[in-house]
Amino acid sequence: MNKGLTEGIGMYVAWTTLVFMGACASGPDKVPGPAGGASVAPPPVAEVRAVSGQAKPGEKVKKFDLNHDNKPDVWAFYGIMTHPNDETQTKESLARKEWDFNFDGKVDIRRYYNFRGEIVKDELDLDFDGRFDVTSFYHQGAKIRQEFDFNFDSKPDYWKFFEKKLLARSERDRDFNGRIDRWEYYNQGKLERVALDEDGDGQIDKWLQQKLDP
């Protein structure tokens, strides 16, 4: 199978499974923020239209037709990139890659790269409406944060934070009112404690301690 298609399918299946498992596991709950502190409503996020194959000025694009319908469905964009610590070092490199997974002309997966070829950010459109619903951020190739839009309103309502490749904290706006109302804290990737805002004032009202395996 074509490498581009294999990569796209793997990313899509993994993300979709992760997103909907997370949604089902938490139920109709809310989610909180910094430990013991007041929650802060996240800033509004501008709507992103996932139009495919749009090169920026100075970029070169390579197109691939994975389903052989004479229409491109994977795009690789190359541009001049500058070394982050030395402005005199530049090279033409892969800046981002896009996949139209269901061949409808809109991008379903978009991945960004840095000068070193490391992944910087991923974007995923779960419901094929042309807007990205999941965004993952990376540092030195390791995932550090994810933002999810479970009600498809172009605003994140669930956040995951990673440390040393393990889930360390998650936050959720369970009723989609723009205020975090559930916080989950993890120890070595396992849920350790949960904080809840039960009256919608942005303050933690209850802590739930989880029993960890010995």
N, C-alpha and C positions, 0 to 999 in steps of 0.2 A: 504494500500500500504506500502511496505517496507520503513522504515524511511530513510535509506541511499538513496534510489531512489528518495523519495520525496524531500529530501534536495538537491540532485544533480539537479533535474529538476527545483526546485525553483531558485537555483543559476543561472543555465544556462539561463532560460527564462528572469530573471531580468537583467542579464548582457547583453544579446543579445538585448533586448529592449532598454536599456540605450545606448549602443554603436551606434546602427543604428539610433536612434532618435537624438543623438548628431551629427552624421555625416550629416544627412539630414538637421538639423536646421542650421548648419553653412555653408553649401553649399561649393563652391570651394574657400573658404577663407583661409587666413593664420592665425597664432596666435603668440602673444608676451609674454614677461617675466616680470621682476621686474618693478614696477611702475616708469615711467619716465627714466628708465635706458636702456643701450644698451642690446640687446639680446645676449645670449651666446648659441652657438650651443651645443646641448646635446651630451654627450660622446657616442661613438658607443656601441651597446649592442651585446654581444656574442649570437650567435644562440643557442636556447635551444631546444633540441629534447625531446619531451614528451613521453619517453618510459615508459610503465606501469609496476608496480609491482617490481621496483628495490629497494631493501632494502639496507641501508647502513650498514657497519660493526657494529655489536652489536645490530642492530635493530631486533625486532620481527614484523611480519606482519600477519594480519588477512585478509582473502580474502572472498569476497562475490560474489555470482552469482545471479544477480538480474533478468536476463531474462531466467534463467534455461536452458542454453545451455552447461552446464558443463565447462564453461570457466569463470574465475573471471573477474569482471568488476568494482569492488570497492575494494580498498586496504586501510587498516588502519595500520599505522606504529607506533610502540611503541619503545621508547628508554629511556635510563637513562638521565634525565634532571636535571640541577643544578639551585638552586634558584639564581636569579640575584644579590641578596644582601647578600647571605650567602652561600659560597662554600661548607660548611659542610652539607647543606641540599640538598639531592638528592632524586629522586623518578622516578619510571618507569611511563611514561605518554605518551599520544597520541602526537606524534611529527608532523605528517601530515596525510592527507587523500587524496586519488586520486579517480577520477571517469572516467571511459570510457563510455561516455554518448551514443555514437552511436555504441558501441560494435565492434570496428574495431581493438582493440588491442593497441590503443594509448590513452594516458591520455588527456582528454578534460578539466578537472577541477582539480586543485591541491591546497590544502589549508594547511597552516602551523600554528602550535600552539606553545605557549610558556609554561613555567613552570606552570603558573597559569591556563592554559587551555584556554587562550584568543587567538583569531585569530591574527596572525602576518602579514600574506600575503596570497593573493589569486592569482592564475594564471588561465587564461582561453584561450583556443584555439577556436577561432570563426569559422574558416573555415576547421577544422578537418585535417590540414596538418601536425600535429605533432609538431607545434611550437606555443608557447603562444603569443597571440596578445593583451591581456589586463592583466595588473598586478595592484592589489590594495594593498595598504600598510595600516596597522592599528597600533594605539598606545592605549594601555589599552582597546582594543576591539573596538575602534572607528576609522572609516576610516579617514585617513589624506591625502592620495594622490592616484591618479590613473594614469596609463600610458597606452596609446592606440597606437596600430599600425594599422592604417587604410589602408595602402597600402601593408600590409603583407610582409615587407622586413626585419623583425626581428629587426627594430629600432623604438622606440616610436616617434610619430609625434603629439601627443595631450596629454596634461597633465591637470589634475584637482587637485585642492588643497582645502582641507576642514578645517574649523575651527568650533568647537563645533557642529559637525555633519552637518554643512551647507556648501554649495559650496561657497568659498571665492574668488577664482581666477582660470582662465583657460588659457592655452597657447597652441598655435598651429603653426605647420609648415605646411602651407596650400599647398605649392608646393613641399613638400618632398625633399628639398635641404639641410636639416640639420640645417637650421637657423629658429628660431622662428620669426614669422612675424605678429601675432595677439595675443593681450592680452585682456582678459575680466575680469572685476572686479565686484564683487557682494556685495550687502548689504542685510544682512538677507536672503541670498539665492536668491535674485532678481538681475538681471543684472542692473548695475548702469552706467558703462562707458566702452568704448572699445578703444583700442589703435591699430593703424595699421602701419606697415612698408610697404610703397607702392613702394619703389625703390630697395628693396632687400639688403640694406646696413647694416641691423641689428639695425637701429635706428628708433625710433618712429617718424612718419611723420604726423600723424593725430590722434586727439582724438574725439570720438563720445560720447556725453552725452546722456544717456537714460532717458526717463521720467518715474519716479517711481510713482506708485499709492500712493495717499495721505494716 
